[in-house]
Structure formats: structure tokens, C-alpha cells
Amino acid sequence: MQSLKRKIIIKVDEQKYLLVNPYTGLADIIDEETCQLLQHDSISVDSDTIRTLQARGHIVHEGDEEDLLDYLEQQAKKLHQEALQYHNHCLIPTYGCNLRCLYCYEKHMYKNEVKLTPVMNKKTVDAFFSTILSMDSDGPQRLITLYGGEPLQLKNKEIIQYILSLGNSHGYTFEVVTNGADFQHFVPLLSTVSVKSVQITLDGPERIHDARRFRPGKKGTFQDITRGIDMAVDHDIPVKIRINVDSDNLDHIPEFADFYQEKGWYPAAKAYACSVRSSSCSPYTRVIPPEDFSRKMIDLFVHDRRMELFPGTFGSFNFVFGHLFLGTPLKKRFWGCSAHTSLFFYDPFGDIYACGEAVGHKEHRIGTFLPELTLNENYHNWRGRTIHTVPECADCSLSLFCGGACAFKAYLKNGSIYSPYCDHAKSSVEHEAKYLYHLMETRGTMLSH
């Protein structure tokens, strides 16, 4: 008998360890002696503890895990082929933006003024629809996401109306990623079409948000954004409020919870917090390192019950922790995100990308849709990235846990999308589990959705 090679062991207390079976999501608390025993190549001890661990799948017969891995690789290939049949068409009407947020990851666009001027005209929109209709003729879904830059700018209202009208006539549902500054002017239009969700960013109380997310000239946007959310709630448009967190606003999130509760937005507008990330294109000194973000954010949840209004903060942790602490269905991650299956980003110049963070970086475009759809070798490279094609993921105990994580961040760090990006997965194991376990122990139960 032997313990799983891909077992996950996390120290959660001085004398306690969390033992996780990444294949089933089953987890048990073990002591130091059992933890040491599981490190041996072979286990011959016969005890109630060992028999229990065997029944839970933590200890297996020699060769069983290899058979399981072979099966999972075949399952992954099948699921990947099925996922490729789904298309999420992300339309970038313009790279231009009406805000100048301090931490914008698309700041490199501002250095190239030609990128800021073009807005899609009707001819380009028609080419976009011709492309996606040919792709979706027999597809299982019809979905368009409006992306940017900033798609919902008042000056671009006419072309947005044209896009919504065409999409609606062809049976498409819409998602929108917007900064919300001009959102109030688009609510009546969006209420006439099928909208799956609208993501809007609010970074805390008014004085905090307005110091971070402002128009040229540093005019604040909080009042305009909240007015738009009020209108969306009144029109039954589902809204997701994203709180981008760094060292400047972390301590003000509970205060924003008070405002959020007073507005009565939940559940029509669900809110969640996530970490601001830096990149080589837009270095930002106020970013909180992943391990510190995990600790500080969960400390807020432990010590301030107002944070329980934002349970979605934990939704992106990983398949194991979401299953253990939130009760979400167990779903293994064979790839990092939909950039490797369903995402297509179409820009005003006729270029197509697979990743939202890669848009505008010409070396990453996967094809063009002007004058017609043409996909290049990058398309196959992006779509082919799974934990079975990234060598470092082959024997990693966390690969089913993170799916190889972000390909674009891997490129920025290592020069290739066919390398792993391990920062978040490692910080999850080393920090998040410990604090989530503490939260569960002190509260008796974990947060509910």
C-alpha cells in the first residue's frame, strides 16, 4: 500500500494537518505522526487510522493512482473537445477608455494614441456578426461579451445600440464588462435584450473609489456608477460588483459593506473582492503580494462579519477549497481558463485574441476576422494548453487544483505560455487554507453563497 503521490497536505494548526485527496475532494484532519507516516514510499502499518485513510482514498494499492491518471487524461481530452464547441465572443468596440484608473493593466494602450481613436463602424460590426454566425450555426450557445477598453461610453452609444440590436435579432445573450461610468445611459437599451450579467467595478466608499477610478482631469465616478447600478436593479438586470483591492483600499472594504447593505442591492447585485495584479506593462507599487492578500483578506472575514456580504470573494480560489469550504460541486481543472477553450476577443482592427489580458499584444493574436475569419498557429497554441501539455504540471500535486493557472502571466514571467504560473496556487496552499480552516472552526460553519 502507498499514499497518493499527488496528495495535498496543508498545516492548519500547530498539531493539525489538512489532508486532501485532489481526485475526490475528500479531506481529513490528521496529526503529526500520521503526516510523517504518509511520507513513506510504502505503508505496511495496520491500524484504524490507516484503514480509515484507505477507505477515504488517501492510501491506495500500487498502480491504482497511475491508472486513475491515465483515465483522467483521457477524460480531459474528451472534456476539452466538448468545451471547444462553446464560443464566448468578446467584442472590443474600442480600446479607448473614459477613465484613467491608477492600476489599469491596459495602460500600455495609452502610449499608442492610434489605438485610442478607432471605434468599430457598422461595416466592422457586420463582419464580426458574419464571423460568429458561421461559428455558431450548430453551437450549443450564443453569447456576446462587450469588453474594452471601455465599451459603454456615451459617445459610442449609436454603435452599441447597433450591436445590441443585431445580436438580439440573431438570438444572442449579452454579458458586459464595464467601468460603469456611463452605464446609466445604457440601462434602457440593455433592458430590451437578454443580459446574463454586467460586471461593474466599485473600489470602496465614495472618497476611496474616486481617488482610484476617475475620468481624465480626476473627476470622480462613484455617483455616476451607483446611479447606474440603481437603475439596473430597477430594470432587473443582473449586476456583479467587482472590488479591486490593494494596500490603499483593503481596510475600507467593511465600510463599503455598510453602504452596499444600505442600498439593498443584494441579491440583484452580488459583490466580491479580488486582488489588483501588476504586470510588466503596468507596474503598480500598491499591489499586495498573493500570500499577504490571502492572509489580510481572510483576517477581515474572521474579525468583521460585515465581510460576509461578499462570499463570492472565495469563489475563484480553486476547485478543492471551493468544494471544502463553500460546498461548491467538485470540478477538476484540466486547463487554466476559457482562453484555452471558448474565448475569442475581437478588436476594432480586425484582430482576434484568446485572452483578455493579451489583447493589443500583436504577438498573441490568434487570427483575424477582416476581411474574413482566418486563424493562425497561435490559435492552436492557446487552445492546446492543458495540464497535460505543460511539462511542469505532469507530476505536480496541485495541477488539478489550478489547471496550470494563467497562461499570459506565465508568458510574462517565463517567456512561454507553455509554462505554469504557480504563484496563486502556492499561496492558496500555504495561506488561504489555514485561514479558511480557522474561520470554519471559529464560526462552526463556512460562509454560504
C-alpha positions in Angstrom: 0.0 0.0 0.0 1.1 3.6 -0.6 -0.2 7.1 -0.1 -1.3 9.1 -3.1 1.7 10.7 -4.9 -0.4 13.8 -5.6 -1.7 14.1 -2.0 -2.1 17.7 -0.7 -1.0 18.2 2.9 -1.5 21.6 4.5 -0.5 22.6 8.0 -3.6 24.4 9.5 -2.6 24.4 13.2 0.4 23.6 15.4 -0.6 19.9 15.6 -3.1 19.5 12.8 -2.8 19.0 9.0 -5.4 19.0 6.3 -5.0 16.0 4.1 -6.8 16.5 0.7 -7.5 13.9 -2.0 -7.4 16.1 -5.1 -9.2 13.4 -7.2 -12.3 13.2 -5.0 -12.2 16.4 -2.9 -12.3 14.3 0.3 -10.3 15.8 3.2 -9.4 14.8 6.7 -7.6 16.3 9.6 -4.5 14.3 10.6 -1.9 14.6 13.3 1.9 14.9 13.0 2.5 11.2 13.4 0.1 10.3 10.6 1.6 13.0 8.4 5.1 11.6 8.8 3.8 8.1 8.0 2.3 9.2 4.7 5.7 10.4 3.5 7.0 6.9 3.3 7.1 5.1 -0.1 5.4 2.1 1.3 2.9 1.7 4.1 2.6 -1.6 6.0 1.2 -0.4 9.3 -2.2 -1.8 10.1 -4.3 0.4 12.3 -7.8 2.0 12.5 -6.3 5.3 11.2 -4.7 3.6 8.1 -7.8 1.7 7.4 -9.9 4.9 7.5 -7.4 6.7 5.2 -7.6 3.8 2.8 -11.4 3.9 2.8 -11.2 7.6 2.1 -8.9 7.0 -0.9 -5.8 8.6 0.6 -4.0 5.2 0.6 -4.1 3.0 -2.5 -2.7 -0.1 -4.0 0.4 0.2 -6.1 -0.5 1.2 -9.7 -4.0 2.4 -8.8 -3.1 6.1 -9.0 -1.3 5.7 -12.3 -4.4 4.0 -13.8 -6.5 6.9 -12.4 -4.2 9.5 -14.0 -4.4 7.7 -17.4 -8.2 7.7 -17.1 -8.2 11.4 -16.2 -6.0 12.3 -19.1 -8.5 10.7 -21.5 -11.4 12.4 -19.7 -9.6 15.7 -20.0 -9.2 15.3 -23.8 -12.9 14.5 -24.1 -14.0 17.4 -22.0 -11.6 19.8 -23.8 -13.0 18.8 -27.2 -16.5 19.4 -25.9 -15.6 22.8 -24.4 -14.1 23.9 -27.8 -17.7 23.7 -29.2 -18.7 26.6 -26.9 -17.9 30.1 -28.1 -17.9 33.3 -25.9 -17.4 36.1 -28.4 -15.9 39.1 -26.6 -16.3 42.3 -28.7 -14.0 45.2 -28.1 -15.8 48.2 -29.8 -12.8 50.4 -28.9 -9.6 50.3 -27.0 -10.3 53.8 -25.8 -11.4 54.4 -22.2 -13.1 57.3 -20.4 -11.3 56.6 -17.1 -7.7 56.8 -16.0 -7.6 54.3 -13.2 -4.4 54.1 -11.2 -3.8 50.4 -11.7 -5.1 49.8 -15.2 -3.4 46.8 -16.8 -4.1 48.3 -20.3 -2.0 51.5 -19.7 0.3 50.4 -22.4 -2.5 51.3 -24.8 -2.3 55.0 -23.9 1.2 55.2 -25.3 -0.1 54.3 -28.7 -2.6 57.0 -29.4 -3.7 55.4 -32.7 -5.3 52.6 -30.5 -7.4 55.1 -28.6 -9.1 56.7 -31.6 -10.7 53.9 -33.6 -14.2 52.8 -32.7 -15.9 50.0 -34.7 -18.0 51.1 -37.5 -21.1 49.2 -38.8 -19.0 47.5 -41.5 -16.7 46.0 -38.9 -19.6 45.0 -36.7 -21.2 43.3 -39.7 -18.0 41.4 -40.4 -18.0 40.4 -36.7 -21.5 39.0 -36.9 -20.8 37.3 -40.2 -17.9 35.5 -38.4 -19.7 34.5 -35.2 -22.8 33.3 -37.0 -20.7 31.0 -39.2 -19.1 29.6 -36.0 -22.3 29.3 -34.0 -24.5 27.8 -36.7 -24.7 24.4 -34.8 -23.2 25.6 -31.5 -24.8 25.0 -28.1 -24.8 28.6 -27.0 -25.0 32.2 -28.4 -23.1 34.6 -26.2 -21.5 38.0 -26.8 -19.5 39.8 -24.1 -18.9 43.6 -24.5 -15.4 44.3 -23.4 -12.7 47.0 -23.8 -11.1 49.5 -23.3 -14.5 50.7 -22.2 -17.4 49.5 -24.3 -20.2 51.6 -22.8 -19.0 55.1 -23.5 -21.8 57.7 -24.1 -20.1 58.9 -27.3 -20.3 55.4 -28.7 -23.9 54.8 -27.9 -25.0 54.6 -31.5 -22.7 51.7 -32.4 -23.5 49.9 -29.1 -27.2 50.2 -30.0 -26.5 48.7 -33.4 -24.5 45.8 -31.8 -27.3 45.1 -29.3 -30.0 45.2 -32.0 -28.1 42.8 -34.3 -27.2 40.4 -31.5 -30.8 40.4 -30.3 -32.2 39.7 -33.7 -29.9 36.6 -34.0 -30.8 35.2 -30.6 -27.6 36.2 -28.7 -27.4 36.8 -24.9 -25.1 39.5 -23.7 -22.6 39.9 -20.9 -20.9 43.3 -20.3 -17.6 44.2 -18.6 -17.8 48.0 -17.9 -16.3 50.5 -15.6 -19.9 51.8 -15.1 -19.1 55.5 -15.5 -21.6 55.9 -18.4 -23.6 52.8 -17.6 -26.8 54.7 -16.6 -27.2 55.9 -20.2 -27.3 52.3 -21.5 -29.6 50.6 -18.9 -32.8 51.3 -21.0 -31.1 49.7 -24.1 -29.8 46.7 -22.1 -33.3 46.1 -20.7 -34.6 45.4 -24.2 -32.2 42.5 -24.8 -31.2 39.3 -23.0 -28.5 40.1 -20.4 -26.7 37.4 -18.5 -24.6 39.7 -16.3 -23.0 43.1 -16.1 -19.7 43.4 -14.3 -19.1 46.9 -12.7 -16.2 48.0 -10.5 -16.6 49.9 -7.3 -13.4 50.1 -5.1 -14.9 51.1 -1.8 -16.7 54.1 -0.2 -17.0 57.2 -2.4 -13.9 59.1 -1.2 -11.8 55.9 -1.7 -13.2 54.9 -5.0 -13.0 58.4 -6.5 -9.3 58.6 -5.6 -8.6 55.5 -7.7 -11.1 55.4 -10.6 -11.6 58.7 -12.2 -12.1 60.4 -15.6 -9.4 62.5 -17.2 -9.0 65.5 -15.0 -9.5 63.3 -11.9 -13.3 63.7 -11.8 -14.7 61.0 -9.6 -17.1 58.4 -10.9 -18.8 56.9 -7.7 -22.0 58.8 -8.0 -22.4 58.0 -11.7 -21.7 54.3 -11.2 -24.1 53.9 -8.2 -26.8 55.7 -10.1 -26.4 53.2 -12.9 -26.5 50.2 -10.6 -29.7 51.6 -9.0 -31.2 51.7 -12.5 -30.1 48.2 -13.4 -31.6 46.8 -10.2 -34.9 48.6 -11.0 -34.8 47.0 -14.5 -33.9 43.5 -13.2 -30.5 43.5 -15.0 -28.2 41.2 -13.1 -25.1 43.0 -11.9 -21.8 41.8 -10.4 -19.8 44.4 -8.4 -16.1 43.8 -8.5 -14.0 45.4 -5.8 -10.3 45.7 -6.9 -8.2 45.5 -3.7 -4.8 46.8 -3.0 -3.0 48.3 0.0 -4.8 51.6 -0.4 -8.4 50.3 0.0 -8.2 47.0 1.8 -9.1 48.3 5.2 -12.1 50.2 3.8 -14.0 47.2 2.4 -16.1 46.7 5.6 -17.2 50.3 5.4 -18.3 49.7 1.8 -20.2 46.7 3.0 -22.3 49.1 5.1 -23.1 51.2 2.1 -23.8 48.1 0.0 -26.3 46.8 2.6 -28.0 50.2 2.9 -28.5 50.3 -0.8 -30.3 47.0 -0.7 -28.6 45.8 -3.8 -28.2 42.2 -2.8 -29.1 39.7 -4.4 -29.7 41.6 -7.7 -26.1 43.0 -7.5 -23.7 40.5 -5.9 -20.3 41.9 -4.8 -16.9 40.3 -4.4 -13.3 41.4 -3.8 -10.3 40.4 -5.8 -6.6 41.4 -5.7 -5.2 44.1 -8.0 -2.4 42.5 -10.1 0.6 44.2 -11.6 2.2 43.3 -14.9 5.3 44.2 -16.9 3.2 46.5 -18.9 1.7 48.4 -15.9 3.9 48.1 -12.8 1.9 49.2 -9.7 3.6 49.6 -6.3 0.4 49.2 -4.2 -0.2 45.6 -5.2 -0.4 43.2 -2.2 1.6 40.1 -2.7 -0.6 37.0 -3.1 0.4 35.5 0.3 -0.3 38.7 2.1 -3.5 39.3 0.3 -4.9 35.9 1.3 -3.9 36.5 5.0 -5.2 40.1 5.2 -8.4 39.5 3.3 -9.4 36.4 5.3 -8.4 38.2 8.5 -11.1 40.7 7.6 -13.6 37.9 7.2 -12.6 36.5 10.6 -12.8 39.7 12.5 -15.5 41.7 10.7 -18.9 40.0 10.0 -19.8 42.7 7.5 -17.5 40.9 5.1 -19.9 38.0 4.9 -21.8 40.1 2.3 -19.0 39.3 -0.1 -18.8 35.4 -0.1 -18.0 35.5 -3.9 -14.5 36.6 -2.8 -13.8 33.0 -2.3 -15.4 31.7 -5.5 -12.2 31.8 -7.5 -9.9 30.1 -5.0 -9.7 26.6 -6.6 -11.8 23.5 -7.0 -10.6 21.9 -3.8 -11.1 24.8 -1.4 -14.4 25.9 -3.0 -15.6 22.3 -2.5 -14.4 22.0 1.0 -15.3 25.4 2.5 -18.1 26.6 0.3 -19.8 23.3 -0.7 -19.5 24.0 -4.4 -19.6 21.0 -6.7 -16.2 19.4 -7.3 -14.9 20.2 -10.8 -11.4 19.4 -11.7 -9.4 22.0 -13.6 -7.6 20.5 -16.6 -6.8 24.0 -18.0 -6.4 27.4 -16.5 -9.4 29.3 -18.0 -11.6 29.7 -21.0 -8.8 31.2 -23.0 -7.9 27.6 -23.9 -11.4 26.7 -25.0 -14.1 29.2 -25.8 -12.9 32.8 -25.6 -12.5 35.0 -28.7 -11.7 38.7 -28.4 -12.4 40.7 -31.5 -10.8 44.2 -31.7 -11.5 47.3 -33.8 -8.6 46.5 -36.2 -10.0 43.0 -37.1 -7.6 41.1 -34.8 -8.7 38.2 -32.6 -7.2 37.2 -29.3 -7.8 34.3 -26.9 -7.0 36.2 -23.6 -8.4 39.4 -22.2 -5.0 40.4 -20.8 -3.3 39.7 -24.1 -5.5 41.9 -26.2 -3.5 44.6 -28.0 -0.3 42.5 -27.9 0.0 41.6 -31.6 2.4 38.7 -30.9 -0.5 36.9 -29.2 -3.3 37.4 -31.7 -4.8 34.1 -32.8 -6.3 35.3 -36.1 -8.3 38.0 -37.9 -11.9 38.4 -38.9 -11.3 41.1 -41.6 -11.9 40.6 -44.4 -12.8 37.1 -43.3 -12.1 34.6 -40.5 -8.5 33.4 -40.5 -6.9 31.5 -37.6 -3.1 31.2 -37.2 -0.7 29.0 -35.3 -1.2 30.9 -32.1 -4.8 29.7 -32.1 -3.7 26.1 -31.8 -1.0 27.1 -29.2 -3.5 28.8 -26.9 -6.2 26.2 -27.4 -3.8 23.4 -26.8 -2.6 24.4 -23.3 -3.8 22.0 -20.6 -2.1 20.4 -17.6 -1.1 17.5 -19.9 0.8 19.7 -22.3 2.7 21.8 -19.7 5.6 19.6 -18.7 6.0 21.0 -15.1 2.3 20.2 -14.4 2.7 16.5 -15.2 3.8 15.4 -11.7 2.5 18.4 -9.7 0.1 17.6 -6.8 -1.6 21.0 -7.5 -2.2 20.7 -11.2 -5.8 19.5 -10.9 -6.1 22.3 -8.3 -5.1 25.2 -10.6 -5.2 23.9 -14.2 -1.8 25.4 -14.9 -3.2 28.9 -14.0 -2.8 32.0 -16.1 -1.1 31.4 -19.5 -0.4 35.1 -20.1 1.1 35.6 -16.7 3.2 32.6 -17.4 4.4 34.2 -20.6 5.3 37.4 -18.8 7.2 35.6 -16.1 8.8 32.7 -18.1 8.6 33.8 -21.8 6.2 30.9 -22.8 2.5 30.2 -22.3 3.6 26.5 -22.1 4.9 27.0 -18.6 3.0 27.1 -15.3 2.1 30.2 -13.3 2.2 28.8 -9.8 2.1 31.9 -7.6 -1.6 31.8 -6.7 -1.8 28.1 -6.3 1.1 28.0 -3.9 -0.2 30.9 -1.8 -3.6 29.2 -1.6 -2.0 26.1 -0.2 0.3 27.9 2.2 -2.0 30.6 3.4 -5.7 30.5 2.4 -6.5 27.0 3.6 -5.1 27.8 7.1 -7.2 30.9 7.5 -10.3 29.4 5.9 -10.0 26.4 8.3 -9.7 28.8 11.2 -12.8 30.7 10.0 -14.7 27.5 9.8 -13.6 26.4 13.3 -14.4 29.6 15.0 -17.7 30.1 13.2 -18.8 26.5 13.2 -19.6 26.7 9.5 -18.2 28.3 6.5 -19.8 31.2 4.5 -22.8 30.4 2.4 -23.4 31.7 -1.1 
